[in-house]
Amino acid sequence: MITTFFSIALNLISCSPRADSVQPEDTIEVYTISGTRITAGIDSNSTLKSVAPFPIGAAINPRLLSSIPLYKETLQREYNSVSSENCFKMNQIQPKAGGFYWKDTDALVNFAKESNMRVHGHTLIYYKSLPEWVTSFQGDSLAWENLMKTHIQTVVGRYKGVVTSWDVVNEAFEDDGTLRRSVWYEKLGADYIARCFQYAHQADPRALLFYNENVVGKPKKLTAVLALVNNLKKRGIAIHGIGVQMHININTSEEALTTDVRQFVNTGLLVHISELDIRMNPTYSTNFTLTNALQTRHALKYKNVAKLYRSVVPKSQQFGITNWNVGDADSWLRKTSPCEDYPLLFSDNYSRKPAYYGFIQGLTN
Ligand code: XIL
């Protein structure tokens, strides 16, 4: 509460006011950068899902589906996959010991069903977003094991055959490649990760199981993730894919991204760009101005990410690309950073941004 108040106060004090809106979509044809022209380049019936050769997803908050009609419309028009932004996290789905809260996750899966969308569950075991009863839990390793197993199997079991893929474990490593001293590691040892996959597989043998991590620009962590998944594979433990989060910015180098993704491709597993957003204001400048040139660079970065995914990941390993939120106003970056940014494909009022057209071009050309 205090932190929230502090960050809002900081926002008001240190950041320039947000620009009222991004450029209307019909002006994007004029943007040029380094001789490259960005044009809409699609016919008016095209949508992300209609042009993409693999599923295109968005992380969603099911509560916004009823409160913001345009949010729902945009999702139904553009996307054929959804991830849960927060509602499957342990503090939300099991806020009390043994007391599961299904309302939001049921709403999410029902929406996906009526909209013909795939559901990717994020996430079963995470060092963050833990309920208080877990962080204060007293028990021996057997009791901890039972807590972790029961959580995984209750959640996966309820949505068996409906949530068809899961981020089983999220962000288990530190940037230096060592295992994070999470409560799971401390209580259960390094091999808790393998057991999470086994428990999830027992609960739904057909579900696709992913390890999800934020590795971009973190080579030691990337090496550690590769070692983990190769070890799980060697031991015959069910792991089907790697989630590459991809919270990047307009300066992130395509070469580095390509190298990272290629290494994951070499595991033979599915590769999911699981949390794509691209910050326009990576330095958290308090004097940020949304210019056409910046929007063009942003559009090109989206284009290049889509292109590199298509060129580096073989079709058989393309699980899809998921945007982390839909419109800029919903972005977690707006909530976690005090400064102005426009990281997504859709504006605050869900109109298509230059980034949208850049992404479409990358998906098609
Ligand atoms: C973020 C959500 O978007 C926020 O709403 C929440 O306050 C914090 O978590 N990597 C992850 C996601 O794997 O679970 C995080 O989601 C973003 C970073």
Boltz pocket constraint, residues with backbone or C-beta under 6 A from the ligand:
constraints:
  - pocket:
      binder: B
      contacts: [[A, 85], [A, 86], [A, 170], [A, 245], [A, 275], [A, 332]]
      max_distance: 6.0
